[in-house]
Amino acid sequence: MKKMKKFISLCIIAAMSFALLSFLSGCGDDSNTIVVCNWGEYICDVNEDEFFDVIEKFTEETGIKVEYEVAETNETLYTSLKSGAVDYDVIFPSDYMVEQLISENMLAELDFDNIPNFANIMDEFKNPDYDPTNSYSVPYFWGTVGIVYNEKLVDEEIDSWDDLWTDKYPNMILMFDNPRDAFAIAENKLGYSMNTTDENEIRAAAEELKKQKFNYVMDEFFTLMPSEGAAIGVYYAGDYLFVAEENEDLKFVRPESGTNVFNDAMCVPATSTKKDLAEQFINYMLRADVGLCNTEYLGYSTPNQAVYDLLDEETKNNEIAYPEIQDNWEYFRLLPEETNALMRELWNEIKVENQ
């Protein structure tokens, strides 16, 4: 029995020693590692032709390792940050979410001495409404939302949000799997602002969404649309350009009634303990060659003048990527918490009825 206890004690000591060594080793590695959370298919991650793996190149040049994670929506990103589930160092929230994170003191104020490439950002993208002093965010990409459809599968003209509410293509119509985007489409369809706070209008939008049995997706769009697993869907212009290279039958249209125009930004959460490394990463992402790689690979619209100057004329004149912003296109703004709570409640009802 004593021998057994001694054996167990030795095992415990060995295990504790191993754990301590692992912890110390991990701390050493961790001190030079940042955790980056971005959206799906939103960075160049291949080494082929003129493209390079942006993360891999950053590590090669700086020695800073990157743990790269993906969030599906702004809301899931917010939940992760709020719960403290993950300690991110760089995040890529959209405009209205940047505004919310600032209002809740969840972002670190940036030291732009560490981000000299911010000078590359076009003036029209500086000091946006969601970050008026440009203290907490750096523009990454911008774009618009529209309808993507397969003209081989769809036999009529598509030009309105109303066209999503059809019974011709059962289980073949894609809708955003997040309340902010989905409600916005229904609101615009009904003639309301995409930023409405009117309870009756929001409830009416929810009832409108319940009328159609959509296939609610986010990153699944990248497989369903090009593989003809869907006939019609709503998504972002940059992602349309990405999947259109796989299927030439895919087309894109912005409804004349209006749409959402958005900015996505790079930010550092207030909880980050590696702000200097995070700012080094942001500065790298603003570099002309890195920005060009991301822009040409993804198809999204760049707010970076140094990158834009390197684009070919065909890309610069592409109306899908670089449209003239219309008066009835809306940027999402931060909504009151009671409005967000109502949307979440109604969203749960919509998803239950859609099952």
C-alpha positions in Angstrom: 0.0 0.0 0.0 2.9 2.4 0.9 4.5 1.5 -2.4 1.3 2.3 -4.3 1.0 5.6 -2.5 4.6 6.4 -3.3 4.0 5.5 -6.9 0.9 7.7 -7.0 2.8 10.5 -5.4 5.6 10.3 -7.9 3.0 10.2 -10.7 1.4 13.3 -9.3 4.7 15.1 -9.0 5.7 14.1 -12.5 2.3 15.3 -13.8 2.6 18.5 -12.0 6.1 19.1 -13.3 5.0 18.3 -16.8 2.0 20.7 -16.4 4.3 23.4 -15.1 6.8 23.0 -17.9 3.9 23.0 -20.4 2.5 26.1 -18.8 5.8 27.9 -18.8 6.5 26.8 -22.4 3.0 27.9 -23.4 3.5 31.3 -21.7 6.7 31.8 -23.8 4.9 31.0 -27.0 1.8 32.9 -26.0 3.7 36.1 -25.4 4.5 36.3 -29.1 1.1 35.1 -30.3 -2.0 37.2 -31.2 -5.6 35.9 -31.6 -7.3 37.4 -34.6 -11.1 36.9 -35.3 -12.4 37.7 -38.7 -15.3 36.7 -40.9 -15.4 33.6 -43.1 -13.6 33.9 -46.4 -12.4 37.4 -45.6 -8.6 37.2 -46.0 -6.3 35.8 -48.6 -5.1 32.5 -47.3 -3.6 30.8 -50.4 -0.2 30.7 -52.1 -0.9 30.5 -55.8 -0.2 32.7 -58.8 0.0 36.3 -57.6 -1.6 35.6 -54.2 0.1 34.8 -50.9 -1.1 33.6 -47.6 -1.4 36.9 -45.7 -1.2 35.4 -42.2 1.8 33.2 -43.1 3.7 36.1 -44.6 3.1 38.3 -41.5 4.6 35.6 -39.2 7.5 35.1 -41.6 8.3 38.8 -41.6 7.7 39.6 -37.9 8.0 36.4 -36.0 4.6 37.1 -34.5 2.3 34.0 -34.5 -1.4 34.3 -35.3 -4.2 32.2 -34.0 -6.8 32.8 -36.6 -10.5 32.3 -35.8 -13.7 33.0 -37.6 -17.0 34.4 -36.4 -20.2 34.1 -38.4 -22.0 37.3 -37.4 -21.4 40.5 -35.5 -23.8 39.2 -32.9 -21.8 36.0 -32.2 -18.6 38.1 -32.1 -20.2 40.4 -29.5 -21.4 37.5 -27.4 -17.9 36.0 -27.4 -16.4 39.4 -26.3 -19.0 40.1 -23.7 -18.7 36.7 -22.1 -14.9 36.8 -22.1 -14.9 33.3 -23.7 -12.0 34.2 -25.9 -9.3 36.9 -25.5 -9.1 38.4 -29.0 -6.4 40.8 -30.0 -7.7 42.0 -33.3 -11.3 41.8 -34.5 -13.2 42.9 -37.7 -16.6 44.2 -36.6 -19.0 46.0 -38.9 -19.9 49.7 -38.5 -22.9 49.4 -36.2 -21.1 46.9 -34.0 -18.0 49.2 -33.7 -20.4 51.8 -32.5 -21.9 49.5 -29.9 -18.5 48.3 -28.7 -17.3 51.9 -28.3 -20.4 52.7 -26.3 -19.7 49.9 -23.9 -16.0 50.7 -23.5 -15.1 47.3 -25.1 -12.5 48.7 -27.5 -9.0 50.0 -26.9 -8.0 53.4 -28.1 -5.5 52.9 -30.9 -2.0 54.4 -31.0 -1.7 55.6 -34.6 2.0 56.1 -34.2 2.1 52.3 -34.4 -0.2 52.4 -37.5 1.6 54.8 -40.0 -0.1 53.0 -42.9 -3.4 54.5 -41.8 -2.3 57.4 -44.0 -3.3 55.1 -46.9 -7.0 55.3 -46.0 -9.1 57.5 -48.3 -10.4 60.7 -46.6 -14.0 59.7 -47.1 -13.6 56.6 -44.9 -11.9 58.5 -42.1 -13.9 59.7 -39.0 -17.0 57.8 -39.9 -20.3 58.3 -38.0 -19.7 55.1 -36.0 -16.3 56.3 -34.8 -16.3 60.1 -35.3 -12.8 60.7 -33.9 -11.4 57.6 -35.6 -9.9 56.6 -32.2 -11.0 52.9 -32.1 -11.1 51.6 -35.7 -9.4 51.3 -39.0 -11.3 50.6 -42.2 -10.8 47.2 -43.8 -13.4 46.8 -46.6 -16.7 48.3 -47.6 -19.5 47.0 -49.8 -23.2 46.6 -50.4 -25.9 44.0 -50.0 -27.8 42.7 -53.0 -29.7 39.7 -54.5 -27.6 36.9 -56.0 -29.4 34.6 -58.4 -28.7 31.9 -60.9 -30.1 32.9 -64.3 -30.0 29.2 -65.4 -32.4 28.3 -62.6 -34.5 31.5 -62.5 -36.7 32.3 -65.4 -37.8 35.8 -64.6 -36.3 39.3 -64.0 -35.0 39.8 -60.5 -34.9 43.4 -59.3 -36.7 43.7 -56.0 -36.7 42.3 -52.5 -40.2 41.1 -53.3 -38.7 38.5 -55.6 -37.4 36.7 -52.5 -41.0 36.0 -51.5 -41.9 33.6 -54.2 -43.1 30.0 -54.1 -41.3 29.0 -57.3 -38.1 27.8 -55.7 -38.9 25.8 -52.5 -35.9 25.3 -50.2 -33.8 27.2 -52.8 -33.9 30.8 -51.4 -31.2 31.9 -49.1 -31.5 34.6 -46.4 -29.0 35.9 -43.9 -28.8 33.9 -40.7 -28.6 37.0 -38.5 -31.4 39.3 -37.4 -29.8 42.7 -38.3 -29.5 41.8 -42.0 -32.6 39.8 -42.3 -34.8 42.4 -40.6 -33.3 45.2 -42.7 -34.3 43.5 -45.9 -37.9 42.9 -44.7 -38.0 46.5 -43.4 -36.9 48.0 -46.7 -39.4 45.7 -48.6 -42.2 47.2 -46.5 -41.0 50.8 -47.0 -39.4 51.3 -43.6 -35.9 52.4 -42.7 -33.4 49.7 -42.1 -32.6 51.5 -38.8 -36.2 51.8 -37.6 -36.9 51.7 -33.9 -40.7 51.6 -34.3 -42.0 48.5 -32.5 -44.9 48.1 -35.0 -42.6 48.3 -38.0 -40.2 45.8 -36.5 -43.1 43.4 -35.7 -44.4 43.8 -39.2 -41.0 42.9 -40.6 -40.9 39.8 -38.4 -44.3 38.8 -39.8 -43.0 39.3 -43.3 -40.0 37.0 -42.7 -42.4 34.4 -41.3 -44.3 34.3 -44.6 -41.4 32.7 -46.5 -39.6 29.5 -45.6 -36.1 30.7 -46.2 -32.9 28.7 -46.0 -31.1 30.8 -43.4 -27.3 30.7 -44.0 -24.1 32.6 -43.6 -20.8 30.9 -44.8 -22.9 28.1 -46.4 -23.5 30.7 -49.1 -20.1 29.9 -50.5 -21.0 26.3 -51.3 -24.7 26.6 -52.0 -24.8 29.4 -54.6 -22.0 28.2 -56.9 -23.0 24.5 -56.7 -26.6 25.4 -57.7 -27.9 24.4 -54.3 -29.8 27.6 -54.3 -31.6 29.6 -57.0 -31.8 33.0 -55.2 -30.1 34.5 -52.2 -29.0 37.7 -50.5 -25.4 38.4 -49.7 -22.6 40.9 -50.0 -21.3 42.2 -53.3 -17.7 41.2 -52.6 -18.7 37.6 -51.9 -20.8 37.5 -55.1 -17.7 38.5 -57.1 -15.8 35.7 -55.3 -18.4 32.9 -56.1 -19.1 34.3 -59.6 -15.7 33.1 -60.6 -16.9 29.5 -59.9 -20.2 29.8 -61.7 -20.7 32.3 -64.5 -24.5 31.9 -64.3 -24.6 33.8 -61.1 -25.8 37.4 -61.3 -26.1 40.3 -58.8 -28.6 43.1 -58.5 -29.3 45.8 -55.9 -33.0 46.6 -55.5 -34.0 50.1 -56.5 -35.9 50.5 -53.2 -32.5 50.7 -51.5 -30.0 48.5 -49.7 -27.4 48.4 -47.0 -24.0 49.8 -47.5 -21.5 48.8 -44.9 -17.9 49.3 -43.6 -16.0 46.6 -41.8 -13.1 47.7 -39.6 -10.1 46.4 -37.7 -10.2 47.0 -33.9 -8.4 46.0 -30.8 -10.6 44.8 -27.9 -10.1 46.6 -24.6 -9.2 43.2 -23.0 -6.2 42.6 -25.3 -2.8 42.5 -23.4 -0.9 42.6 -26.7 -2.0 45.9 -28.1 1.3 46.8 -29.6 1.5 43.5 -31.5 -2.2 43.9 -32.6 -1.4 47.4 -34.0 1.6 46.0 -35.8 -0.8 43.5 -37.5 -3.3 46.2 -38.4 -0.5 48.3 -39.9 0.7 45.3 -41.9 -2.9 44.8 -43.2 -2.9 48.4 -44.5 0.2 47.9 -46.5 -0.3 48.3 -50.3 0.9 44.8 -51.3 -1.0 43.1 -48.5 -4.2 45.1 -49.2 -3.9 44.4 -52.9 -3.6 40.6 -52.3 -6.7 40.7 -50.1 -8.7 42.9 -52.4 -8.0 41.0 -55.6 -8.5 37.6 -54.0 -11.8 38.5 -52.2 -13.4 41.0 -54.6 -14.3 43.4 -51.8 -14.1 47.1 -52.2 -11.0 48.7 -50.6 -11.0 52.0 -48.7 -7.2 52.1 -49.1 -6.0 54.6 -51.7 -2.6 52.9 -52.0 -4.3 49.6 -52.9 -6.9 51.3 -55.1 -4.2 52.9 -57.2 -2.7 49.5 -58.0 -6.0 48.0 -59.3 -6.5 47.6 -63.0 -9.0 49.9 -64.8 -11.5 47.1 -65.3 -11.8 46.5 -61.5 -12.0 50.2 -60.7 -14.8 50.6 -63.2 -16.7 47.5 -61.9 -20.0 48.9 -60.7 -20.6 45.9 -58.4 -17.4 46.5 -56.5 -17.2 50.3 -56.7 -20.7 51.7 -57.2 -21.8 55.2 -56.8 -23.5 55.3 -53.4 -27.2 56.2 -53.7 -29.3 58.4 -51.4 -31.6 55.5 -50.4 -28.7 53.2 -49.4 -28.4 53.0 -45.6 -25.6 52.4 -43.2 -26.6 50.4 -40.2 -26.5 52.5 -37.0 -26.5 51.4 -33.4 -30.0 50.6 -32.2 -31.3 51.0 -28.7 -31.0 47.9 -26.5 -34.8 47.6 -26.2 -35.0 47.5 -30.0 -32.3 44.8 -30.2 -34.0 42.8 -27.5 -37.3 42.9 -29.4 -35.5 41.8 -32.6 -33.8 38.9 -30.8 -37.1 37.8 -29.3 -38.9 37.9 -32.7 -35.9 36.3 -34.4 -36.3 33.3 -32.2 -39.9 33.0 -33.1 -39.0 33.3 -36.8 -36.4 30.5 -36.6 -38.8 28.2 -34.7 -41.6 28.7 -37.2 -39.1 28.1 -40.1 -38.1 24.6 -38.8 
